[in-house]
């Protein structure tokens, strides 16, 4: 698996999570949940994925259609 996102701890100065897969290419934008436990990544392919930072697992996959996102 090619890792697409590394989540770094500012206090530790090292990566704390490796998230992603190679199916959608590189992430072009990310947004963190306020509690710091989830990250939403957007890809050039039009996919959005919500990841659990602790496990690196995708929680929700969304596909963009125009201005709408549809859950898979």
Backbone as a ProteinNet text record, in pm:
[ID]
protein_1_A
[PRIMARY]
XXXXXXXXXXXXXXXXXXXXXXXXXXXXXXXXXXXXXXXXXXXXXXXXXXXXXXXXXXXXXXXXXXXXXXXX
[TERTIARY]
84.2	0	88.9	57.5	127.3	56.7	128.5	68.1	51.4	-65.9	-95.3	-96.2	-126	-129.8	-49.8	35.7	102.4	53.4	4.2	-40.4	71.7	121.4	234.1	185.3	251.2	228.4	325.6	273.1	359.5	442	384.5	457.1	564.2	539	636.1	736.1	695.1	783	800.6	699.5	705.9	566.8	559.8	427.7	358.9	227.8	149.2	46.8	25.5	-69.3	-31.2	-53.1	-34.3	-169.1	-222.5	-360	-366	-450.3	-480.2	-451.5	-477.4	-446.9	-419.3	-383.1	-343.2	-456.7	-577.4	-686.3	-731.1	-712.8	-761.7	-651.4	-526.9	-418.7	-394.1	-318	-281.2	-397.9	-404.3	-504.5	-468.3	-569	-545.3	-592.6	-673.2	-715.4	-752.3	-736.6	-773	-836	-919.7	-979	-989.9	-947.2	-951.1	-1077.7	-1131.3	-1241.7	-1185.8	-1266.5	-1216.7	-1156.9	-1204.4	-1148.5	-1015.6	-974	-845.6	-842	-955.6	-958.9	-994.6	-1040.6	-1079.1	-1027.3	-1002	-960.4	-1037.1	-1085.2	-1154.1	-1055.6	-1036.3	-942.7	-1019	-983.9	-1042.8	-938.7	-980.7	-890.3	-929.9	-833.6	-861.3	-968.1	-981.7	-1079.1	-1223.3	-1243	-1378.8	-1425.6	-1339.5	-1374.3	-1340.9	-1421.6	-1394.7	-1392.9	-1297.6	-1293.5	-1270	-1348.5	-1331.9	-1254.6	-1139.3	-1052.3	-1047.1	-1035.6	-1006.9	-855.5	-806.4	-662.6	-594.7	-661.8	-602.3	-574.8	-671.4	-658.1	-614.6	-636.1	-607.9	-716.7	-822.9	-931.1	-1024.4	-1073.4	-1173.2	-1307.3	-1370.7	-1499.9	-1612.3	-1599.7	-1701	-1631.4	-1684.4	-1636.1	-1747.7	-1714.8	-1812.7	-1761.3	-1852.3	-1818.7	-1890.2	-1818.4	-1877.9	-1941.4	-2062.1	-2133.1	-2178	-2102.9	-2134.6	-2111	-2215.7	-2201.5	-2252.4	-2288	-2343.3	-2243.9	-2243.4	-2163.7	-2258.2	-2226	-2309.7	-2230.3	-2287.4	-2221.6	-2216.4	-2104.8	-2091.9	-2126
-117.2	0	123.8	218.2	346.3	437.2	486.4	573.3	712.9	767.7	896.9	1010.2	981.9	1084.7	1038.8	1126.1	1102.7	1209.7	1167.9	1261.6	1273.1	1396.3	1421.5	1483.1	1447.7	1510.3	1626.7	1745.6	1862.5	1850.7	1793.9	1783	1673.9	1564.2	1455.4	1474.6	1549.9	1570.5	1446.3	1361	1238.7	1198.4	1111.9	1067.9	980.3	1001.2	920.1	834.1	859.9	779.1	783.4	672.1	661.5	619.7	703.3	684.6	686.2	600.6	608.2	480	484.7	374.8	433.2	350.2	401.7	412	378.1	371.6	507.7	612.6	743.6	843.6	802.5	897	979.8	1084.9	1167	1253.1	1273.4	1363	1506	1585.1	1724.8	1822.2	1774.9	1858.6	1769	1822.5	1749.8	1846.6	1792.1	1870	1778.9	1829.7	1752	1780.3	1676.8	1692.7	1768.4	1851.7	1927	1841.5	1717.1	1632.3	1567.8	1585.6	1533.4	1384.3	1316.7	1171.3	1126.6	1218.8	1184.8	1290.8	1248.9	1341.4	1307.8	1411	1396.2	1433.1	1345	1370.7	1375.3	1472.2	1485.8	1453.1	1387	1339.2	1394.8	1403.9	1450.4	1366	1242.1	1151.8	1188.9	1283.1	1318.9	1243	1160.8	1085.7	1165.9	1146.2	1196.8	1075.8	1073.4	963.3	1019.2	969.2	1003.9	890.7	924	823.9	839.8	726.7	723.9	735.2	836.2	858.3	747.7	695.9	592.6	463.5	419	291.5	308.1	426.9	448.5	394.8	340.6	280.8	388	363.8	451.9	424.5	528.9	515.8	533	633.7	663.5	697.4	645.4	679.5	753.4	866.2	944.3	969.3	972.8	1004.9	1133.8	1228.6	1355.8	1342.2	1395.6	1405.3	1549.3	1630.8	1772.9	1836.1	1891.7	1953.9	1865	1740.3	1648	1537.5	1490.3	1376.1	1261.1	1142.5	1024.8	919.7	866.5	765.1	632.4	560.6	426.1	323.4
0	0	0	-86.1	-85.6	13.3	112.3	212.7	156.9	171.4	112.8	213.3	336.9	440.1	560.4	610.4	738	832.8	947.6	1049.8	1151.5	1168.8	1258.7	1389.2	1497.1	1626.5	1639.5	1659.8	1677	1804.6	1908.8	2036.3	2033.5	1960.1	1951.9	1838.7	1736.2	1621.2	1535.3	1534	1453.5	1407.4	1304	1257.7	1361.8	1375.7	1469.1	1397.2	1266.7	1189.5	1042.3	974.4	829.7	772.5	684.5	638.6	487.1	430.2	288.3	213.1	83.5	-6.5	-143.6	-239	-370	-470.5	-431.9	-529.6	-581.7	-505.3	-546.9	-577.2	-573.8	-595.2	-470.5	-485.8	-371.3	-324.9	-195.2	-138.7	-175.6	-208.9	-246.3	-138.6	-42.9	68.4	186.5	305.4	426.9	526.6	613.7	722.6	844.2	958	1081.2	1160	1223.1	1317.5	1438.3	1503.4	1618.6	1730.9	1746.8	1852.9	1813	1687.3	1641.8	1616.1	1619.2	1602.9	1462	1377.8	1241	1145.4	1023	918.3	791.1	722.7	595.1	485.6	388.2	278.6	147.2	63.2	-69.2	-175.2	-282.4	-386.3	-522.8	-615.2	-751.3	-819.7	-779.7	-841.4	-809.1	-715.2	-674	-551.9	-493.9	-374.3	-249.3	-146.9	-13	79.4	170.8	268	406.6	501	641	707	766.4	826.9	978.6	1048	1190.6	1204.2	1273.3	1284	1364.7	1466.6	1551.6	1474.9	1393.8	1323.6	1178.1	1120.5	978.7	887	946.3	867.5	810.9	689.2	629.3	696.1	749	815.9	714.8	629.1	528.3	397.2	286	152.3	81.5	21.5	-53.3	-193.9	-290.2	-429.5	-465.5	-520.8	-561.4	-699.2	-713.8	-840.3	-853.6	-928.6	-935.6	-800.7	-741.7	-610.1	-497.3	-529.3	-430.1	-398	-272.8	-232	-199.4	-247.8	-228.2	-151.9	-45.4	34.8	-37.4	-23.9	-81.1	21.8
[MASK]
++++++++++++++++++++++++++++++++++++++++++++++++++++++++++++++++++++++++

